[in-house]
Amino acid sequence: MEAKKFQMNGQEAGSITLKDEVFAVRSHPQTITDVVKAQLNNERQGTVNTKTRGEVRGGGRKPWRQKGTGRARQGSIVSPLWPGGGCTFGPRPRTYDHRPPRRMVDVALRGVLSELAANQRVRVIENLTFDSGKTADVVKFLAEHKLDKALLVMPEVTAKSRLATRNLKCVKVVTPHQVNVVDLLKYGHLAISDKAVRTLEEVLVK
């Protein structure tokens, strides 16, 4: 498929041919959902913890005698029935890691890229870089391309480019090998260097 190519200042700079195998395929919503869930689960720490009655401090002495007080019988203050007692079947530390097959991830990526391309949300930029290291240049770039949020893809993320974008929540800069489904859906627009396009196509078309 043919796509317009733009300069950094927003002016058109000709066209570029994008591979249909990456930017013009049928998306699979269920596959995309599964990959998104897996990626978000992999970001979870899994350090939540509750104490069972065996781990709560105290509770060795019977609170009051068995009979004669008129109160319900109790054996320990660490019983789950007591405030401050142990927790029954509470969350414990665990790992949420789930690694879907690489082919499944690639199918989801191609599907999301195709959806963005079909909705005119993929912009190929000639020599995309921010060597000045100034955030103002990134803000100006977004304004000239009429983008409120964008995932920026460069062949190589330099220290200057990272410095220029790190203070903006509406922008994330990555390399072609770091492009993922969650970021594409989160930012909604893809601004990719003309050189990075070829690398991304090589990654997704084997």
C-alpha positions in Angstrom: 0.0 0.0 0.0 1.1 3.6 -0.7 1.4 6.1 2.2 2.4 9.7 2.3 5.8 10.7 3.7 6.2 13.9 5.7 9.0 16.1 6.7 9.6 17.1 10.4 7.8 20.4 9.7 4.7 18.7 8.5 5.2 19.2 4.8 4.7 16.3 2.4 7.9 14.7 1.1 6.5 12.2 -1.4 5.2 8.7 -0.8 6.5 5.4 0.5 5.3 1.8 -0.2 4.3 -0.1 2.9 4.1 -3.9 2.9 0.5 -5.2 2.8 1.6 -8.1 5.0 2.1 -5.6 7.9 -0.2 -2.6 7.3 -3.1 -4.1 5.3 -4.2 -7.4 7.0 -7.4 -8.5 8.7 -7.2 -7.9 12.5 -8.2 -10.5 15.0 -9.9 -8.8 18.0 -9.6 -11.8 20.3 -5.9 -12.3 19.6 -5.3 -8.6 20.3 -7.2 -8.9 23.6 -5.3 -11.9 24.7 -1.9 -10.3 23.9 -2.9 -7.0 25.7 -4.0 -9.0 28.8 -0.7 -11.0 28.8 1.4 -7.8 28.5 -0.5 -6.0 31.3 -0.2 -9.1 33.5 3.5 -9.3 32.9 3.8 -5.7 34.3 2.2 -6.7 37.6 4.5 -6.9 40.6 2.6 -9.7 42.3 4.0 -8.7 45.8 0.6 -8.4 47.5 0.5 -10.5 50.7 -1.9 -11.2 53.6 -1.2 -13.0 56.9 -2.9 -16.3 57.8 -3.9 -17.0 61.4 -0.6 -18.8 61.8 1.4 -15.7 60.8 -0.4 -13.1 62.9 1.4 -12.2 66.1 -0.2 -13.3 69.4 -3.2 -15.4 70.0 -1.6 -18.0 72.1 -3.9 -17.5 75.1 -7.6 -18.2 75.2 -9.3 -14.7 75.4 -11.7 -15.8 78.2 -12.8 -19.0 79.8 -15.0 -21.4 77.9 -18.1 -21.2 80.2 -19.7 -18.8 82.6 -19.2 -15.4 80.9 -22.3 -15.4 78.8 -20.3 -14.6 75.7 -19.6 -16.7 72.7 -16.8 -19.2 73.1 -13.5 -18.1 71.6 -10.2 -19.8 71.4 -7.8 -17.2 69.9 -7.7 -13.5 69.0 -6.0 -14.4 65.7 -9.1 -16.2 64.4 -10.3 -14.9 61.1 -13.5 -13.9 62.9 -11.7 -11.2 64.9 -10.7 -7.8 63.7 -6.9 -7.9 63.2 -7.0 -11.7 63.0 -5.7 -13.8 60.1 -7.1 -13.7 56.6 -8.7 -16.7 55.1 -7.8 -17.4 51.4 -6.3 -13.9 51.0 -3.9 -12.9 48.2 -0.4 -14.3 48.4 2.8 -13.4 46.5 2.7 -14.9 43.0 3.9 -14.3 39.5 1.5 -13.2 36.8 3.9 -13.8 33.9 2.4 -15.3 30.8 4.3 -15.4 27.5 2.1 -15.9 24.5 3.6 -17.5 21.4 5.7 -15.1 19.3 3.5 -15.8 16.2 0.4 -14.8 18.2 2.1 -11.5 19.3 3.1 -10.8 15.6 -0.5 -11.4 14.4 -1.8 -9.0 17.0 0.8 -6.4 16.1 0.1 -6.6 12.4 -3.7 -6.3 13.1 -3.3 -3.2 15.2 -0.9 -1.6 12.7 -3.4 -2.3 9.9 -6.2 -0.7 11.9 -4.2 2.4 12.5 -3.1 2.6 8.8 -6.7 2.2 7.7 -7.8 5.1 9.9 -5.0 7.4 8.7 -3.2 7.2 12.0 0.2 6.1 10.7 2.6 8.9 9.6 5.9 8.2 8.0 8.4 10.9 8.9 11.6 11.6 6.9 14.6 11.5 9.2 12.6 11.5 12.5 14.9 12.6 15.3 15.2 15.3 18.0 19.0 15.9 18.2 18.5 19.2 20.0 17.3 17.5 23.1 14.6 20.2 23.6 11.1 19.3 24.7 9.8 22.4 22.8 10.9 20.8 19.5 8.7 17.7 20.3 5.7 19.9 21.2 6.2 21.8 17.9 6.4 18.6 16.0 3.1 17.4 17.5 1.4 20.7 16.7 2.6 20.8 13.1 1.4 17.2 12.5 -1.8 17.8 14.5 -1.2 15.0 16.9 -2.3 15.0 20.5 -0.6 11.7 21.4 1.9 9.6 19.4 4.2 6.7 19.6 7.5 7.7 18.0 9.5 5.0 16.4 13.1 5.7 15.4 15.9 3.3 14.2 17.9 4.2 17.3 16.8 6.2 20.3 19.6 8.6 21.1 20.2 10.2 24.5 19.1 13.6 23.1 15.8 12.1 21.7 15.0 10.5 25.1 15.9 13.7 26.9 13.5 15.7 24.6 10.5 13.3 25.1 10.8 12.1 28.7 8.9 15.0 30.2 5.8 14.5 28.0 3.1 12.0 29.0 1.6 12.1 25.5 4.7 10.8 23.7 6.8 7.7 23.9 9.9 7.0 21.8 10.9 3.4 21.0 12.9 1.4 18.4 11.2 -0.9 15.9 12.0 -4.0 18.1 10.2 -2.3 21.1 6.9 -1.6 19.3 4.1 -3.4 21.2 0.3 -3.7 21.1 -0.4 -1.9 24.3 1.6 1.2 23.4 0.0 1.4 19.9 -3.5 1.3 21.4 -2.6 3.7 24.2 -1.2 6.4 22.1 -3.5 5.9 19.1 -1.1 7.5 16.5 2.1 6.1 15.1 4.8 8.4 13.9 7.6 6.3 12.4 10.9 7.1 10.7 11.1 6.1 7.1 14.2 4.0 8.0 12.4 2.4 11.0 9.5 1.3 8.7 11.8 -1.1 6.9 13.2 -2.5 10.1 9.7 -3.0 11.5 8.6 -4.8 8.4 11.6 -7.1 8.6 10.7 -7.9 12.2 7.1 -8.8 11.4 7.5 -10.5 8.1 9.7 -13.6 8.3 
